[in-house]
Each structure stands twice: as structure tokens, then as C-alpha cells.
Amino acid sequence: MNVEQEVTKILHSVLSIDSGGSAWTGETELLGNVPELDSMAVVSILTALEERFGFVVDDDEVDGRTFGTVGSLTRFVQSKLDQ
């Protein structure tokens, strides 16, 4: 399983964003650059990640850096999977 691809799919789905043919990479900036990514979207993304990957995210595990880039979010997911 490619975690980054799964994370990207969830982001596009929850945010209702069509990539427009340009693929998001690990360096794609999220927070502050994707207008659809507001506090409610963050909660929805975390819920979708929990459901998809079968882990639980505690409130104190997430901060703005988690949603800095696709890569930082992917690393967070991978760290949860590695636990």
C-alpha cells in the first residue's frame, strides 16, 4: 500500500478537490495554501484517516505542522501505522 497515495485520495475526497491533472506530491503545501482546508475539514480528514487506516488520533497528537504538506501528513499517518 502506498500511504501517500491513500492520503492524497482522502484529501481530494474530503476537500472535494479535483487535482486538475496535476499530481500532489509530498512537497505540496496544504495549510494556508488550500482554501478548502479549514478547521472542519481537518476534523473530517482525521476521521477519514482513522476509518481508512484503523487507528485513533488523540487531540494532542495533531498541530498545524501535521497539515503543513502532504508529506508531513503522510509521515504522521505512517507513524501511527508503525505503532
N, CA, C and O atoms as CSV, one atom per row, in Angstrom:
chain,resi,resn,atom,element,x,y,z
A,1,MET,N,N,0.845,-1.183,0.000
A,1,MET,CA,C,0.000,0.000,0.000
A,1,MET,C,C,0.886,1.240,0.000
A,1,MET,O,O,1.843,1.330,0.769
A,2,ASN,N,N,0.567,2.173,-0.850
A,2,ASN,CA,C,1.276,3.443,-0.893
A,2,ASN,C,C,0.508,4.438,-0.025
A,2,ASN,O,O,-0.558,4.919,-0.410
A,3,VAL,N,N,1.058,4.739,1.146
A,3,VAL,CA,C,0.376,5.589,2.122
A,3,VAL,C,C,0.147,6.993,1.556
A,3,VAL,O,O,-0.922,7.571,1.748
A,4,GLU,N,N,1.140,7.538,0.863
A,4,GLU,CA,C,0.987,8.892,0.325
A,4,GLU,C,C,-0.161,8.960,-0.683
A,4,GLU,O,O,-0.925,9.925,-0.688
A,5,GLN,N,N,-0.283,7.953,-1.526
A,5,GLN,CA,C,-1.394,7.941,-2.483
A,5,GLN,C,C,-2.740,7.872,-1.772
A,5,GLN,O,O,-3.690,8.547,-2.170
A,6,GLU,N,N,-2.825,7.060,-0.723
A,6,GLU,CA,C,-4.070,6.940,0.037
A,6,GLU,C,C,-4.403,8.250,0.744
A,6,GLU,O,O,-5.560,8.672,0.762
A,7,VAL,N,N,-3.401,8.889,1.322
A,7,VAL,CA,C,-3.612,10.182,1.984
A,7,VAL,C,C,-4.091,11.213,0.974
A,7,VAL,O,O,-5.013,11.979,1.255
A,8,THR,N,N,-3.476,11.236,-0.190
A,8,THR,CA,C,-3.866,12.184,-1.233
A,8,THR,C,C,-5.299,11.935,-1.690
A,8,THR,O,O,-6.054,12.884,-1.904
A,9,LYS,N,N,-5.679,10.672,-1.842
A,9,LYS,CA,C,-7.059,10.352,-2.223
A,9,LYS,C,C,-8.046,10.877,-1.184
A,9,LYS,O,O,-9.082,11.446,-1.529
A,10,ILE,N,N,-7.716,10.681,0.082
A,10,ILE,CA,C,-8.591,11.156,1.150
A,10,ILE,C,C,-8.678,12.673,1.135
A,10,ILE,O,O,-9.765,13.232,1.286
A,11,LEU,N,N,-7.559,13.339,0.956
A,11,LEU,CA,C,-7.575,14.808,0.886
A,11,LEU,C,C,-8.471,15.290,-0.244
A,11,LEU,O,O,-9.317,16.161,-0.042
A,12,HIS,N,N,-8.290,14.727,-1.431
A,12,HIS,CA,C,-9.109,15.140,-2.577
A,12,HIS,C,C,-10.582,14.861,-2.328
A,12,HIS,O,O,-11.439,15.679,-2.662
A,13,SER,N,N,-10.876,13.707,-1.742
A,13,SER,CA,C,-12.263,13.338,-1.497
A,13,SER,C,C,-12.920,14.250,-0.457
A,13,SER,O,O,-13.990,14.808,-0.701
A,14,VAL,N,N,-12.279,14.397,0.691
A,14,VAL,CA,C,-12.863,15.199,1.774
A,14,VAL,C,C,-12.965,16.665,1.383
A,14,VAL,O,O,-13.955,17.327,1.694
A,15,LEU,N,N,-11.949,17.170,0.706
A,15,LEU,CA,C,-11.937,18.589,0.329
A,15,LEU,C,C,-12.690,18.858,-0.965
A,15,LEU,O,O,-12.831,20.010,-1.376
A,16,SER,N,N,-13.173,17.803,-1.607
A,16,SER,CA,C,-13.876,17.924,-2.895
A,16,SER,C,C,-13.044,18.701,-3.908
A,16,SER,O,O,-13.515,19.640,-4.549
A,17,ILE,N,N,-11.801,18.278,-4.028
A,17,ILE,CA,C,-10.857,18.938,-4.935
A,17,ILE,C,C,-10.512,17.988,-6.067
A,17,ILE,O,O,-10.165,16.829,-5.838
A,18,ASP,N,N,-10.610,18.485,-7.277
A,18,ASP,CA,C,-10.128,17.763,-8.441
A,18,ASP,C,C,-8.706,18.237,-8.668
A,18,ASP,O,O,-8.462,19.439,-8.771
A,19,SER,N,N,-7.770,17.317,-8.748
A,19,SER,CA,C,-6.363,17.701,-8.891
A,19,SER,C,C,-6.091,18.446,-10.193
A,19,SER,O,O,-5.014,19.015,-10.371
A,20,GLY,N,N,-7.050,18.446,-11.091
A,20,GLY,CA,C,-6.886,19.171,-12.350
A,20,GLY,C,C,-5.752,18.649,-13.197
A,20,GLY,O,O,-5.185,19.381,-14.009
A,21,GLY,N,N,-5.420,17.393,-13.013
A,21,GLY,CA,C,-4.365,16.799,-13.817
A,21,GLY,C,C,-2.989,16.939,-13.207
A,21,GLY,O,O,-2.058,16.253,-13.627
A,22,SER,N,N,-2.836,17.823,-12.212
A,22,SER,CA,C,-1.530,17.968,-11.579
A,22,SER,C,C,-1.502,17.139,-10.305
A,22,SER,O,O,-2.344,17.305,-9.422
A,23,ALA,N,N,-0.543,16.262,-10.220
A,23,ALA,CA,C,-0.454,15.362,-9.077
A,23,ALA,C,C,0.133,16.090,-7.875
A,23,ALA,O,O,1.098,16.845,-7.994
A,24,TRP,N,N,-0.465,15.849,-6.725
A,24,TRP,CA,C,0.100,16.370,-5.489
A,24,TRP,C,C,1.277,15.480,-5.107
A,24,TRP,O,O,1.226,14.264,-5.291
A,25,THR,N,N,2.320,16.076,-4.585
A,25,THR,CA,C,3.491,15.341,-4.123
A,25,THR,C,C,3.652,15.578,-2.631
A,25,THR,O,O,2.869,16.308,-2.024
A,26,GLY,N,N,4.646,14.975,-2.055
A,26,GLY,CA,C,4.934,15.173,-0.643
A,26,GLY,C,C,5.225,16.613,-0.302
A,26,GLY,O,O,5.020,17.032,0.837
A,27,GLU,N,N,5.700,17.382,-1.266
A,27,GLU,CA,C,6.033,18.785,-1.029
A,27,GLU,C,C,4.844,19.729,-1.201
A,27,GLU,O,O,4.955,20.922,-0.917
A,28,THR,N,N,3.724,19.211,-1.657
A,28,THR,CA,C,2.552,20.065,-1.862
A,28,THR,C,C,2.110,20.656,-0.535
A,28,THR,O,O,1.795,19.925,0.404
A,29,GLU,N,N,2.088,21.977,-0.461
A,29,GLU,CA,C,1.712,22.662,0.769
A,29,GLU,C,C,0.203,22.641,0.931
A,29,GLU,O,O,-0.544,22.829,-0.029
A,30,LEU,N,N,-0.230,22.408,2.161
A,30,LEU,CA,C,-1.654,22.317,2.450
A,30,LEU,C,C,-2.138,23.519,3.246
A,30,LEU,O,O,-2.775,24.418,2.698
A,31,LEU,N,N,-1.835,23.533,4.538
A,31,LEU,CA,C,-2.339,24.565,5.436
A,31,LEU,C,C,-1.877,25.947,4.977
A,31,LEU,O,O,-0.680,26.213,4.869
A,32,GLY,N,N,-2.832,26.802,4.717
A,32,GLY,CA,C,-2.524,28.145,4.240
A,32,GLY,C,C,-2.523,28.274,2.731
A,32,GLY,O,O,-2.557,29.389,2.209
A,33,ASN,N,N,-2.485,27.153,2.016
A,33,ASN,CA,C,-2.456,27.185,0.555
A,33,ASN,C,C,-3.662,26.531,-0.089
A,33,ASN,O,O,-3.907,26.727,-1.280
A,34,VAL,N,N,-4.412,25.766,0.667
A,34,VAL,CA,C,-5.619,25.116,0.148
A,34,VAL,C,C,-6.803,25.734,0.884
A,34,VAL,O,O,-7.051,25.402,2.043
A,35,PRO,N,N,-7.538,26.633,0.222
A,35,PRO,CA,C,-8.624,27.353,0.893
A,35,PRO,C,C,-9.676,26.442,1.523
A,35,PRO,O,O,-10.288,26.801,2.529
A,36,GLU,N,N,-9.883,25.285,0.944
A,36,GLU,CA,C,-10.887,24.357,1.458
A,36,GLU,C,C,-10.480,23.718,2.792
A,36,GLU,O,O,-11.317,23.135,3.482
A,37,LEU,N,N,-9.214,23.826,3.149
A,37,LEU,CA,C,-8.696,23.188,4.363
A,37,LEU,C,C,-8.900,24.111,5.563
A,37,LEU,O,O,-8.008,24.867,5.948
A,38,ASP,N,N,-10.093,24.027,6.138
A,38,ASP,CA,C,-10.403,24.788,7.345
A,38,ASP,C,C,-10.494,23.830,8.527
A,38,ASP,O,O,-10.228,22.637,8.380
A,39,SER,N,N,-10.867,24.343,9.695
A,39,SER,CA,C,-10.879,23.504,10.893
A,39,SER,C,C,-11.854,22.335,10.775
A,39,SER,O,O,-11.570,21.240,11.262
A,40,MET,N,N,-12.984,22.556,10.141
A,40,MET,CA,C,-13.942,21.461,9.963
A,40,MET,C,C,-13.388,20.407,9.003
A,40,MET,O,O,-13.609,19.211,9.196
A,41,ALA,N,N,-12.680,20.844,7.986
A,41,ALA,CA,C,-12.074,19.902,7.044
A,41,ALA,C,C,-10.994,19.071,7.729
A,41,ALA,O,O,-10.853,17.882,7.444
A,42,VAL,N,N,-10.234,19.686,8.626
A,42,VAL,CA,C,-9.195,18.955,9.360
A,42,VAL,C,C,-9.828,17.812,10.146
A,42,VAL,O,O,-9.323,16.689,10.129
A,43,VAL,N,N,-10.936,18.098,10.836
A,43,VAL,CA,C,-11.627,17.067,11.602
A,43,VAL,C,C,-12.122,15.960,10.672
A,43,VAL,O,O,-11.991,14.777,10.989
A,44,SER,N,N,-12.680,16.333,9.547
A,44,SER,CA,C,-13.180,15.342,8.593
A,44,SER,C,C,-12.054,14.489,8.019
A,44,SER,O,O,-12.222,13.284,7.829
A,45,ILE,N,N,-10.922,15.100,7.746
A,45,ILE,CA,C,-9.770,14.363,7.219
A,45,ILE,C,C,-9.253,13.381,8.260
A,45,ILE,O,O,-8.964,12.227,7.944
A,46,LEU,N,N,-9.139,13.837,9.492
A,46,LEU,CA,C,-8.668,12.946,10.552
A,46,LEU,C,C,-9.611,11.763,10.733
A,46,LEU,O,O,-9.163,10.632,10.919
A,47,THR,N,N,-10.907,12.020,10.679
A,47,THR,CA,C,-11.889,10.943,10.792
A,47,THR,C,C,-11.746,9.957,9.644
A,47,THR,O,O,-11.782,8.744,9.850
A,48,ALA,N,N,-11.585,10.480,8.436
A,48,ALA,CA,C,-11.428,9.618,7.265
A,48,ALA,C,C,-10.141,8.789,7.365
A,48,ALA,O,O,-10.130,7.615,6.995
A,49,LEU,N,N,-9.067,9.394,7.863
A,49,LEU,CA,C,-7.809,8.659,8.036
A,49,LEU,C,C,-7.965,7.559,9.075
A,49,LEU,O,O,-7.477,6.445,8.884
A,50,GLU,N,N,-8.643,7.872,10.174
A,50,GLU,CA,C,-8.880,6.867,11.211
A,50,GLU,C,C,-9.662,5.683,10.653
A,50,GLU,O,O,-9.328,4.527,10.912
A,51,GLU,N,N,-10.696,5.983,9.890
A,51,GLU,CA,C,-11.525,4.919,9.312
A,51,GLU,C,C,-10.755,4.099,8.285
A,51,GLU,O,O,-10.852,2.872,8.270
A,52,ARG,N,N,-9.998,4.765,7.436
A,52,ARG,CA,C,-9.271,4.070,6.366
A,52,ARG,C,C,-8.156,3.186,6.900
A,52,ARG,O,O,-7.970,2.056,6.448
A,53,PHE,N,N,-7.401,3.728,7.888
A,53,PHE,CA,C,-6.210,3.027,8.341
A,53,PHE,C,C,-6.391,2.302,9.674
A,53,PHE,O,O,-5.505,1.555,10.088
A,54,GLY,N,N,-7.509,2.505,10.346
A,54,GLY,CA,C,-7.800,1.761,11.560
A,54,GLY,C,C,-7.027,2.178,12.794
A,54,GLY,O,O,-6.709,1.336,13.634
A,55,PHE,N,N,-6.719,3.450,12.922
A,55,PHE,CA,C,-6.079,3.943,14.144
A,55,PHE,C,C,-6.906,5.070,14.733
A,55,PHE,O,O,-7.868,5.537,14.123
A,56,VAL,N,N,-6.522,5.501,15.926
A,56,VAL,CA,C,-7.215,6.588,16.614
A,56,VAL,C,C,-6.230,7.734,16.801
A,56,VAL,O,O,-5.076,7.517,17.172
A,57,VAL,N,N,-6.694,8.961,16.541
A,57,VAL,CA,C,-5.869,10.148,16.695
A,57,VAL,C,C,-6.355,10.903,17.921
A,57,VAL,O,O,-7.520,11.292,17.997
A,58,ASP,N,N,-5.458,11.109,18.882
A,58,ASP,CA,C,-5.774,11.914,20.054
A,58,ASP,C,C,-5.571,13.389,19.723
A,58,ASP,O,O,-4.736,13.736,18.888
A,59,ASP,N,N,-6.334,14.249,20.378
A,59,ASP,CA,C,-6.272,15.687,20.107
A,59,ASP,C,C,-4.864,16.254,20.247
A,59,ASP,O,O,-4.468,17.124,19.472
A,60,ASP,N,N,-4.113,15.777,21.216
A,60,ASP,CA,C,-2.784,16.338,21.460
A,60,ASP,C,C,-1.713,15.824,20.494
A,60,ASP,O,O,-0.552,16.219,20.596
A,61,GLU,N,N,-2.088,14.955,19.568
A,61,GLU,CA,C,-1.130,14.421,18.594
A,61,GLU,C,C,-1.017,15.284,17.340
A,61,GLU,O,O,-0.085,15.116,16.553
A,62,VAL,N,N,-1.950,16.196,17.152
A,62,VAL,CA,C,-2.036,16.944,15.895
A,62,VAL,C,C,-1.850,18.430,16.159
A,62,VAL,O,O,-2.419,18.989,17.097
A,63,ASP,N,N,-1.046,19.055,15.315
A,63,ASP,CA,C,-0.937,20.513,15.326
A,63,ASP,C,C,-0.803,20.996,13.882
A,63,ASP,O,O,-0.900,20.197,12.951
A,64,GLY,N,N,-0.589,22.253,13.697
A,64,GLY,CA,C,-0.530,22.824,12.354
A,64,GLY,C,C,0.542,22.199,11.474
A,64,GLY,O,O,0.374,22.110,10.258
A,65,ARG,N,N,1.638,21.768,12.078
A,65,ARG,CA,C,2.723,21.164,11.283
A,65,ARG,C,C,2.280,19.859,10.644
A,65,ARG,O,O,2.770,19.491,9.576
A,66,THR,N,N,1.350,19.150,11.296
A,66,THR,CA,C,0.854,17.891,10.743
A,66,THR,C,C,0.251,18.106,9.366
A,66,THR,O,O,0.398,17.267,8.478
A,67,PHE,N,N,-0.430,19.235,9.189
A,67,PHE,CA,C,-1.097,19.550,7.933
A,67,PHE,C,C,-0.307,20.561,7.097
A,67,PHE,O,O,-0.879,21.245,6.248
A,68,GLY,N,N,0.983,20.655,7.331
A,68,GLY,CA,C,1.815,21.584,6.574
A,68,GLY,C,C,1.930,21.214,5.101
A,68,GLY,O,O,1.779,22.058,4.218
A,69,THR,N,N,2.197,19.943,4.858
A,69,THR,CA,C,2.346,19.437,3.489
A,69,THR,C,C,1.724,18.048,3.406
A,69,THR,O,O,1.405,17.429,4.422
A,70,VAL,N,N,1.563,17.582,2.194
A,70,VAL,CA,C,1.110,16.201,2.009
A,70,VAL,C,C,2.117,15.259,2.671
A,70,VAL,O,O,1.729,14.262,3.280
A,71,GLY,N,N,3.384,15.569,2.555
A,71,GLY,CA,C,4.427,14.735,3.140
A,71,GLY,C,C,4.357,14.678,4.655
A,71,GLY,O,O,4.515,13.604,5.236
A,72,SER,N,N,4.122,15.813,5.308
A,72,SER,CA,C,4.047,15.812,6.771
A,72,SER,C,C,2.824,15.029,7.244
A,72,SER,O,O,2.890,14.335,8.258
A,73,LEU,N,N,1.722,15.134,6.526
A,73,LEU,CA,C,0.531,14.366,6.877
A,73,LEU,C,C,0.769,12.874,6.635
A,73,LEU,O,O,0.335,12.039,7.429
A,74,THR,N,N,1.446,12.544,5.556
A,74,THR,CA,C,1.778,11.146,5.262
A,74,THR,C,C,2.696,10.575,6.335
A,74,THR,O,O,2.506,9.441,6.776
A,75,ARG,N,N,3.689,11.351,6.755
A,75,ARG,CA,C,4.595,10.876,7.813
A,75,ARG,C,C,3.832,10.646,9.115
A,75,ARG,O,O,4.113,9.691,9.839
A,76,PHE,N,N,2.871,11.515,9.413
A,76,PHE,CA,C,2.049,11.331,10.602
A,76,PHE,C,C,1.282,10.012,10.511
A,76,PHE,O,O,1.279,9.224,11.456
A,77,VAL,N,N,0.637,9.778,9.375
A,77,VAL,CA,C,-0.119,8.537,9.177
A,77,VAL,C,C,0.815,7.333,9.300
A,77,VAL,O,O,0.483,6.358,9.974
A,78,GLN,N,N,1.962,7.395,8.662
A,78,GLN,CA,C,2.915,6.278,8.728
A,78,GLN,C,C,3.355,6.023,10.160
A,78,GLN,O,O,3.493,4.870,10.568
A,79,SER,N,N,3.575,7.080,10.926
A,79,SER,CA,C,3.984,6.892,12.316
A,79,SER,C,C,2.887,6.205,13.131
A,79,SER,O,O,3.179,5.403,14.018
A,80,LYS,N,N,1.624,6.521,12.830
A,80,LYS,CA,C,0.521,5.865,13.513
A,80,LYS,C,C,0.445,4.390,13.100
A,80,LYS,O,O,0.157,3.528,13.931
A,81,LEU,N,N,0.698,4.106,11.849
A,81,LEU,CA,C,0.677,2.719,11.375
A,81,LEU,C,C,1.815,1.904,11.974
A,81,LEU,O,O,1.675,0.701,12.190
A,82,ASP,N,N,2.941,2.557,12.241
A,82,ASP,CA,C,4.113,1.864,12.770
A,82,ASP,C,C,3.988,1.555,14.264
A,82,ASP,O,O,4.773,0.773,14.801
A,83,GLN,N,N,3.023,2.154,14.926
A,83,GLN,CA,C,2.869,1.943,16.378
A,83,GLN,C,C,2.323,0.578,16.682
A,83,GLN,O,O,2.132,0.235,17.849
